[in-house]
Amino acid sequence: GAGVSQSPSNKVTEKGKDVELRCDPISGHTALYWYRQSLGQGLEFLIYFQGNSAPDKSGLPSDRFSAERTGGSVSTLTIQRTQQEDSAVYLCASSLRRQPYGYTFGSGTRLTVV
Amino acid sequence: AQRVTQPEKLLSVFKGAPVELKCNYSYSGSPELFWYVQYSRQRLQLLLRHISRESIKGFTADLNKGETSFHLKKPFAQEEDSAMYYCALWGGTASKLTFGTGTRLQVTL
């Protein structure tokens, strides 16, 4: 596609349920990033995938969070046993290789845990 | 460790007034600095980067290594500049951009 696509755009879930957020990067972009955007916290790095290398998971806030990237393309961010503090906008970005100025962001998934 | 600090959560200015959005960073090496902008109901997008030394939409930013700052400036604010602005740092050996907490710029008549 022409841009980074994220789905769903909005998700309301009950506390304790699991959720899956999807990111479809720009074709040919080998680097994929997940960030969390919440009020007062700015953009918080979660995880980074680069080609076939092991992902950089250093930003994942707890073991309830995991992500995978299948076939070097689509990525899924999974949050298990959601908590209210997980409510935020989850942003995905992709770039051509590991370069800082080529980030293209998706429109995000707004997650609300009630 | 690398860190980006944007001390102002909200900056409100009148149309035509000068704008300065502050950004300070902490990094031991030579960083690359960026400004990203998010207009209402739009995606986050790159505004400018220090290595290109360009002016985008009238905005400029100069990297001051002595003060570890990368403030964003515009001489005359326009209504359409109202948005959320994020300063970001690329530390070279790191594999991702580190963002500040953002500053909301509000330009009023």
Interface residues (C-beta under 8 A of the other chain):
Chain A: G3 Y33 Y35 G40 Q41 G42 L43 E44 F45 Y48 Q50 D56 G59 L91 A93 R98 P100 Y101 Y103 F105 G106 S107 G108
Chain B: Q6 K9 E32 F34 R43 L44 Q45 L46 R49 Y86 A88 W90 S95 K96 L97 T98 F99 G100 T101 G102
